[in-house]
Structures are given as C-alpha cells and as structure tokens.
Amino acid sequence: MKLYNWGILGCGDVTEIKSGPAFQQTENFNIKAVMRRDAAKAEDYAKRHNIEKYFSNAEELIQDVEIDAIYIATPPDTHLYYALKVAEAGKICCIEKPMAPSYQECVLIVEAFSSINIPLYVAYYRRSLPRFNQVKKWIDQGAIGALRSLHWDLSKPSSGMDRKQEFNWRTDAQIAYGGYFDDLASHGIDLFTYLCGDILDAKGMNSNQQKLYTAKDSVLGLWQHSTGVMGTGNWNFGTSVREDKVVLKGSEGTIRFSVFEDNPICLENAEGKKEIFMENPIHIQQYHVENMRLHLLEGIPHPSTGKTAMHASWVLDKILCKL
C-alpha cells in the first residue's frame, strides 16, 4: 500500500505531542521533512523526532518531490498564503485550526483545493475522538429524544502572559480578532455542527473588558442548527475560575460534557443517569490522523474537511459580527 510522505510547515509546540507523533505512528504515513524559519530549531526538531530532512524555507519543503502531503501548523494569519502554495503544488493538505482568520480566506482555500480535486483536511480533531462519537451515538439513538437546546459556558482567568501584555498571536486582533474565542470556541462550534447539524444563522455580541490586548476577551453567541436545536454560548477570558460546561437538552433527557476538560460524559433520561469516562490518546490528534489514512487508502469519508471547517468559520464570524 502507498506510503504518504508528509512535510510539516511550522514545527512548533502543537506538533511536539499533540500531532507530530500521530503522523509518525500511523501506518502508511511518514514525516519526511519539517520546516521552521529558525534553521537551528528545525534541525533540533528533526533530530529529536528522527526526521530525515529539515528546511528553513517553506517553498523548498512544498516543492520537494519526495513530499506527498503538507501539514500546515503555523499561526492562522499565514494559513491562506501557505495553503494556496500547497494547492498550486498539487499536494494533499491538512491545516491547523482555525482554518484562517476569516471566513472569506477559508472560502479561497476551499476553492483552491476543490478546483483540483485534492483532499483538504482541518485539525478539528474532536470529531474523531471516541468520547464525542459516544455523544453522537446517544443523539443518533434518540437517547434524549428530540434535540431542543445547547448551551456552552467557557471561561478562564487571564494568563501571566496576558497581564504582562506579552505578544501572543491568540490575543492579537490582526491575527485573531476574537482572541481566545477564535482559538478555543472554534473547536466547540465545529463540534456542535458535527453533533447537531449545520448552523442556519448566528448572532452575537463582544467586548474587550480587560483592555489587556487588542483582541476581544468576552463574547456572547446565539445560533440555530438545521435540526432545530437552539444554541447559546458565553465565552469570557478574564474570570476568576476556569469553566467548561456543555448542556445539551432534549425532549426526553440531557447530555452534559466538556469540550476541553478531561471529564466524563453524562447522559440523564428516564432510565437513569449514566457517566462514561473515555480517556483521550496521548497524542490527541491520533484518531484524526488515522482517519486521514482511512480516507486516502480506503475512501472512508473524513469527518473534518475544508468545507466543514469553512462552515465553522462562517459561524464564528457571524457571532463576532464580522459578516
């Protein structure tokens, strides 16, 4: 069976444990080369992970004839530029989330890959995690009846980096207008569309309450899914405590879970209360990467594509009043 040689653009922290090893441990996948603008850091990464090649120039990696696919793991403000380069080179692509800083940029990326009929994946890996597929199974089995409403509370205190006003792309409005909302809420919104269907409309309000950085730090959202589910969200990144609670209510029960916290998923209905703890893999993108292999080699559809990620970005921009 075919061996897919991958190249990583931007071998930073997210690739150390979350994603990089998942590519190396997936059958028929191999990380052939990595790229980082700092050549010494690129070399160090390659040596520590037993990777054959390293580059400090993105174009050299993209054009390498031995590379079949590119994983873009740079900050989102460079995703459009690199994605179009990868599409031009005719190579398979996986992009870290969020797919791009705006819905309009996502459209350009999706169009570029659709026009050449080459797979485009986005690292919304929660669609592939067993715990959330158990939630989806409960929904599909009718365990809580007809879906009615979904509410997500996500909050956390400001970090030391925030208070010192050090640079962080996640709080730079030029890169992430919604701040941590762009980086974190994108995971949840994408997951909710996977569980409850596409979103027909969304609205929101936002504020910069702390004035610690240029991006927003408080967002409220309201949306409606194609299945009729009414969704609401409250995201605040300057509170005294951390909270991550999702409540999905149906006509015959309730499902509770966290998007990020390592908590059990909980089902309550007429049969009683059931809690299941499903541990995430050490390399949390493992199932996401394995599903790419299944798509490429066996034609099994991947749950997280450019089109699904583009839809999530549309919802984010609607909530942030950018559309």
C-alpha positions as CSV (number, residue, x, y, z in Angstrom):
1,M,0.0,0.0,0.0
2,K,1.1,3.5,-0.7
3,L,3.4,5.4,1.7
4,Y,2.5,9.0,2.2
5,N,5.4,11.2,3.0
6,W,4.3,14.3,5.0
7,G,6.1,17.6,5.5
8,I,5.3,19.8,8.4
9,L,5.3,23.6,7.9
10,G,5.8,25.2,11.3
11,C,7.2,22.5,13.7
12,G,6.3,24.4,16.9
13,D,4.7,23.3,20.2
14,V,1.5,21.9,18.8
15,T,3.4,19.4,16.8
16,E,5.6,18.1,19.7
17,I,3.0,15.9,21.3
18,K,-0.5,16.7,20.0
19,S,0.0,16.0,16.3
20,G,3.6,15.2,15.1
21,P,3.9,11.8,16.8
22,A,0.5,10.8,15.5
23,F,1.7,11.1,11.9
24,Q,4.7,9.0,12.7
25,Q,2.7,6.3,14.4
26,T,0.1,6.0,11.7
27,E,0.6,3.1,9.3
28,N,1.4,4.3,5.7
29,F,2.3,7.7,6.9
30,N,5.8,9.1,7.4
31,I,7.1,12.6,8.3
32,K,9.8,13.1,5.7
33,A,10.7,16.7,6.4
34,V,9.9,19.7,8.7
35,M,10.3,23.4,8.2
36,R,10.8,26.3,10.6
37,R,12.1,29.7,9.8
38,D,14.7,29.3,12.5
39,A,17.0,26.7,10.9
40,A,18.6,25.6,14.2
41,K,15.2,24.9,15.7
42,A,14.1,23.0,12.6
43,E,17.3,20.9,12.8
44,D,16.8,20.2,16.5
45,Y,13.2,19.1,15.9
46,A,14.2,16.8,13.1
47,K,17.0,15.2,15.1
48,R,14.8,14.7,18.2
49,H,12.0,13.1,16.2
50,N,14.2,11.1,13.8
51,I,13.0,13.0,10.7
52,E,15.2,12.9,7.6
53,K,15.0,16.4,6.3
54,Y,14.6,19.9,7.6
55,F,14.2,23.3,6.0
56,S,14.1,27.0,6.9
57,N,12.3,27.9,3.7
58,A,8.7,26.9,3.2
59,E,8.9,26.9,-0.6
60,E,11.7,24.3,-0.5
61,L,9.6,22.0,1.6
62,I,6.4,22.4,-0.5
63,Q,8.3,21.8,-3.8
64,D,10.3,18.8,-2.5
65,V,9.4,16.0,-4.9
66,E,9.6,13.4,-2.1
67,I,6.8,15.1,-0.2
68,D,3.2,13.9,-0.9
69,A,1.3,15.9,1.7
70,I,1.7,19.1,3.8
71,Y,0.6,19.7,7.4
72,I,0.4,23.5,8.0
73,A,0.9,24.1,11.7
74,T,1.8,27.8,11.6
75,P,-0.3,30.7,13.2
76,P,-3.5,31.2,11.3
77,D,-2.5,34.5,9.6
78,T,-0.2,32.5,7.3
79,H,-2.6,29.7,6.5
80,L,-4.1,31.2,3.3
81,Y,-0.6,32.0,1.9
82,Y,0.8,28.5,2.5
83,A,-2.4,26.7,1.6
84,L,-2.5,28.3,-1.8
85,K,1.1,27.4,-2.3
86,V,0.4,23.8,-1.4
87,A,-2.6,23.7,-3.7
88,E,-0.5,25.1,-6.5
89,A,2.0,22.3,-6.0
90,G,-0.9,19.8,-6.2
91,K,-0.3,18.2,-2.8
92,I,-2.6,16.9,-0.1
93,C,-3.0,19.3,2.8
94,C,-4.0,19.4,6.5
95,I,-4.3,22.8,8.2
96,E,-4.3,23.5,11.9
97,K,-7.4,25.2,13.2
98,P,-8.8,27.8,12.9
99,M,-8.5,27.3,9.2
100,A,-7.9,31.0,8.6
101,P,-8.6,34.3,10.4
102,S,-11.7,35.0,8.4
103,Y,-14.5,33.1,6.5
104,Q,-13.5,34.9,3.3
105,E,-10.0,33.4,3.5
106,C,-11.4,30.0,4.2
107,V,-13.5,30.2,1.0
108,L,-10.4,30.9,-1.1
109,I,-8.6,27.9,0.4
110,V,-11.5,25.5,-0.1
111,E,-12.0,26.7,-3.7
112,A,-8.3,26.2,-4.5
113,F,-8.4,22.5,-3.4
114,S,-11.8,21.8,-4.8
115,S,-10.8,23.1,-8.2
116,I,-8.0,20.4,-8.4
117,N,-9.9,17.7,-6.5
118,I,-7.2,17.2,-3.9
119,P,-8.1,16.4,-0.2
120,L,-8.1,19.2,2.3
121,Y,-8.4,18.4,6.0
122,V,-8.5,20.7,9.0
123,A,-7.4,19.7,12.5
124,Y,-10.8,19.8,14.2
125,Y,-9.8,16.5,15.7
126,R,-12.6,16.3,18.3
127,R,-14.8,14.9,15.5
128,S,-12.6,11.8,15.6
129,L,-12.3,11.4,19.4
130,P,-14.2,8.4,20.9
131,R,-15.8,10.4,23.7
132,F,-17.6,12.8,21.3
133,N,-18.6,10.0,19.0
134,Q,-20.2,8.4,22.0
135,V,-22.2,11.6,22.5
136,K,-23.1,11.5,18.8
137,K,-24.2,7.8,19.2
138,W,-26.5,8.8,22.1
139,I,-28.0,11.5,20.0
140,D,-28.5,9.3,16.9
141,Q,-30.0,6.6,19.0
142,G,-32.6,9.1,20.4
143,A,-31.3,8.7,24.0
144,I,-32.6,12.2,24.8
145,G,-35.4,12.3,22.3
146,A,-35.8,15.3,20.0
147,L,-32.9,17.8,20.5
148,R,-34.1,21.2,21.9
149,S,-31.2,23.4,23.2
150,L,-27.5,23.5,23.7
151,H,-25.5,25.9,25.9
152,W,-21.8,26.2,26.4
153,D,-20.0,28.1,29.2
154,L,-16.3,28.5,28.6
155,S,-14.3,30.9,30.8
156,K,-10.8,31.1,32.3
157,P,-8.7,33.7,34.2
158,S,-6.2,35.9,32.3
159,S,-2.8,34.4,32.0
160,G,0.5,35.8,33.2
161,M,1.4,36.5,29.6
162,D,-1.9,38.4,29.2
163,R,-1.3,40.5,32.3
164,K,2.3,41.3,31.2
165,Q,0.9,42.2,27.8
166,E,3.5,40.0,26.1
167,F,2.9,39.1,22.4
168,N,0.6,36.2,21.7
169,W,-1.0,35.7,18.3
170,R,-4.1,34.4,20.1
171,T,-4.7,37.9,21.5
172,D,-3.5,40.0,18.5
173,A,-6.6,41.3,16.8
174,Q,-4.8,41.4,13.4
175,I,-4.4,37.6,13.7
176,A,-7.3,36.5,16.0
177,Y,-10.0,39.3,16.1
178,G,-11.9,37.3,18.7
179,G,-8.9,36.5,20.8
180,Y,-9.1,33.2,22.6
181,F,-12.6,32.8,21.2
182,D,-11.1,32.3,17.8
183,D,-8.6,29.7,19.1
184,L,-10.9,27.8,21.5
185,A,-14.5,28.4,20.6
186,S,-13.8,27.3,17.1
187,H,-13.3,23.7,18.4
188,G,-16.7,23.8,20.1
189,I,-18.7,25.4,17.3
190,D,-17.2,22.9,14.8
191,L,-18.1,20.0,17.2
192,F,-21.6,21.2,17.7
193,T,-22.3,21.2,14.0
194,Y,-21.0,17.7,13.9
195,L,-23.3,16.6,16.7
196,C,-26.4,18.7,15.9
197,G,-26.2,19.6,12.2
198,D,-25.1,22.7,10.3
199,I,-26.0,26.1,11.7
200,L,-28.5,28.2,9.7
201,D,-27.9,31.5,11.4
202,A,-25.9,33.0,14.2
203,K,-25.6,36.3,16.1
204,G,-23.5,37.7,18.9
205,M,-22.1,40.5,20.9
206,N,-18.5,41.0,22.0
207,S,-16.3,43.2,24.2
208,N,-12.8,43.9,25.3
209,Q,-13.4,44.1,29.1
210,Q,-9.9,43.9,30.4
211,K,-8.1,46.0,27.8
212,L,-5.0,43.8,28.2
213,Y,-4.7,43.2,24.5
214,T,-6.2,44.3,21.2
215,A,-8.5,41.2,20.6
216,K,-11.9,40.6,22.3
217,D,-12.0,38.8,25.6
218,S,-15.7,38.4,26.1
219,V,-18.2,37.0,23.6
220,L,-21.9,36.0,23.7
221,G,-23.4,33.9,20.9
222,L,-26.8,32.7,19.8
223,W,-27.4,30.3,16.9
224,Q,-29.9,27.8,15.3
225,H,-29.0,24.4,13.9
226,S,-30.7,22.8,10.9
227,T,-32.1,20.2,13.2
228,G,-34.0,22.9,15.1
229,V,-31.6,23.0,18.1
230,M,-31.2,26.5,19.6
231,G,-27.7,27.1,20.7
232,T,-26.2,29.7,23.1
233,G,-22.6,30.4,24.3
234,N,-20.9,32.5,26.8
235,W,-17.1,32.8,26.5
236,N,-15.1,35.0,28.9
237,F,-11.3,35.0,29.3
238,G,-11.0,37.2,32.4
239,T,-12.9,35.4,35.1
240,S,-11.7,34.2,38.5
241,V,-12.2,30.5,37.7
242,R,-11.9,28.1,34.7
243,E,-15.2,26.6,33.5
244,D,-16.0,24.4,30.5
245,K,-19.6,23.0,30.6
246,V,-21.9,22.0,27.7
247,V,-25.5,21.1,28.4
248,L,-27.5,19.5,25.5
249,K,-31.2,19.2,26.3
250,G,-33.7,17.0,24.5
251,S,-37.4,16.2,24.9
252,E,-36.5,13.1,26.9
253,G,-33.2,13.8,28.6
254,T,-30.0,15.7,28.9
255,I,-26.3,15.1,27.9
256,R,-23.5,17.0,29.7
257,F,-19.9,17.1,28.6
258,S,-16.8,19.4,28.4
259,V,-15.1,20.4,25.2
260,F,-11.6,20.7,26.7
261,E,-11.7,19.4,30.2
262,D,-10.9,15.7,30.8
263,N,-14.3,14.9,32.4
264,P,-16.8,12.1,32.0
265,I,-19.7,12.5,29.5
266,C,-23.0,12.2,31.2
267,L,-26.4,11.0,30.0
268,E,-29.6,11.5,32.0
269,N,-33.0,10.2,30.9
270,A,-36.0,8.1,32.1
271,E,-33.6,5.1,32.5
272,G,-31.5,7.0,35.0
273,K,-28.0,8.6,34.9
274,K,-25.0,7.2,33.1
275,E,-21.5,8.5,33.2
276,I,-18.7,7.3,30.9
277,F,-15.1,8.3,31.1
278,M,-13.2,7.8,27.9
279,E,-9.5,8.7,28.0
280,N,-8.1,10.8,25.2
281,P,-5.0,9.4,23.4
282,I,-1.6,10.7,24.5
283,H,-1.2,12.3,21.0
284,I,-4.7,13.8,20.8
285,Q,-4.8,14.0,17.0
286,Q,-4.1,10.2,16.7
287,Y,-7.7,9.3,15.5
288,H,-7.9,12.4,13.3
289,V,-4.7,11.4,11.5
290,E,-5.7,7.7,11.3
291,N,-9.0,8.9,9.7
292,M,-7.0,10.7,7.1
293,R,-5.2,7.4,6.3
294,L,-8.6,5.7,6.0
295,H,-9.9,8.3,3.6
296,L,-6.8,8.3,1.4
297,L,-6.4,4.5,1.2
298,E,-9.9,3.1,1.7
299,G,-12.1,6.0,0.6
300,I,-13.9,6.3,4.0
301,P,-15.0,9.9,4.4
302,H,-13.1,12.1,6.9
303,P,-15.3,14.0,9.4
304,S,-13.2,17.2,9.3
305,T,-12.7,18.7,5.8
306,G,-12.1,22.1,4.4
307,K,-15.8,22.5,3.8
308,T,-16.8,21.6,7.4
309,A,-14.1,23.9,8.8
310,M,-15.3,26.7,6.4
311,H,-18.8,26.4,7.9
312,A,-17.4,26.7,11.4
313,S,-15.5,29.9,10.4
314,W,-18.7,31.4,8.9
315,V,-20.4,30.8,12.3
316,L,-17.5,32.4,14.2
317,D,-17.6,35.5,12.0
318,K,-21.4,35.8,12.4
319,I,-21.1,35.6,16.2
320,L,-18.3,38.2,16.1
321,C,-20.5,40.5,13.8
322,K,-17.9,40.3,11.1
323,L,-20.5,39.2,8.5
